[in-house]
Amino acid sequence: MDSHALDLALTRITHQILERNRDFSKFGIVGMQTRGVYLAQRITSKINELEKVNLISGTLDVTLYRDDYRNAFKQPKVQITDIPFDINEMNLVLVDDVLYTGRTVRAALDALMDFGRPKSIQLAVLIDRGNRELPIRADYVGKKITTLRNQVVSLKVSEIDGEDSLWLMELEEGD
Amino acid sequence: MGLQIQHLLGLENVSKEDISLILDTADSFYEILQREIKVVPTLRGKTVVNLFYENSTRTRISFELAEKRLSAAALNFSASTSSVKKGESLRDTIRNIEAMKIDMVVVRHSSAGVPWFLTQCTDAVIVNAGDGLHEHPTQALLDMMTIRRKMRKLQGLKVAIIGDIFHSRVARSNAWGMTTMGMDVVLCGPPTLLPQHTESFGVPVTDNLNEALEGADVIMLLRMQLERQASGTFPSIREYRDRYGLDLEKLSLIKKDAIIMHPGPINRGIELASDVADSSRSVILEQVTCGVAIRMAVLYLLGGGENA
């Protein structure tokens, strides 16, 4: 997937989001740290352009809500959470880059509930790589791919990685 | 990712990377303190004991709040109401508490080195909340966090720490931590309240207040420990106030954008005039808020993993 394909996928997701959400006074987009934040910003600017509105996307870090803190020996860095609007009674779209086990999304749902009670939460992901461990599914999917558990799917975005690209890597035995 | 240190015993010999990681993490926790629901589930199932052998309001409440906001079970122990009165040794106390399956111990004690000693007799993670005349690392970390939030940087800032340097574990932790972060620290106080061997701090020490205030970006007043007056280290409170206390008149000597800090509790009208303590340049209450965020960050970074 290159920059053009990524943009096409985000454009399609944007149109699908717009089909379902028409009331922008009660609508918000939240991107998940790290890459989801940039995808959320891109979707938001597409919506702003198409609908002549002025939405600002929020940023959510779910590190503190993860279920693997007890086993992790080194702690992942806690990043910034910044949701610049009141989420009560809002229809929210949560944006992440890769949907895999579903555990990050579970943590995100818990985190969002601590900010209030949204009317609904929809999930948009660029890549759905399968292998779910929890009953979670996405409402908007850029691309579905079949992967094995020993593979790593990693997205790069130009904002922080210098380029838009999608990587599928095999983990070495014993890694 | 993660800290190099396993316990927080002091800031001497703690790396710049570790201090930066704690400060960055605390900035994220600061945001949680602004939320309506100020609790995250991260330390659920962990038990933290606050072992306080010395009086404290701010530090104990701050640690307890940090523990509760991370969903840890917090247990308070104060020496005055415990079996310490019956003559139980420190080692026996900690081993008994450990037998009840705890994960972390926050300790304050009047003897230097007690936190280190505890690492020798328990597997729990130890956090120093002040040990004798040695260190008070979380205070120095919250001071640096407050400065960084106000000044947007630490590197190159000049900090004057003024008061009873000899008896101050806050000055010690700050001198080490701030030097590591590339700040210029100067310690200032009456000659009788300055330590004898100041080389180990690696920072200049002076009894001349004007010299210390000149060019300072941060002015930190220490609490005049009035109970020390009996030891004859300073002649009178009035003389101390006149020579080293910060009032509006001396305030005019310092940089316009310099900030004023104090670890509390303040002796109003002695080391710090009341109108200066409440002025817009004072960040004393901001320090208290940062304190909770710093302690959450320390507990979070040290408290994870099955071996903790």
Interface residues (C-beta under 8 A of the other chain):
Chain A: D61 L64 Y65 Y69 R70 N71 A72 F73 K74 Q75 P76 K77 V78 Q79 I80 T81 D82 D110 D114 F115 G116
Chain B: M1 G2 L21 D24 T25 D27 S28 F29 E31 I32 R35 E36 I37 V39 V40 P41 T42 L43 G45 L70 A297 Y300 L301 G304 G305 E306 N307
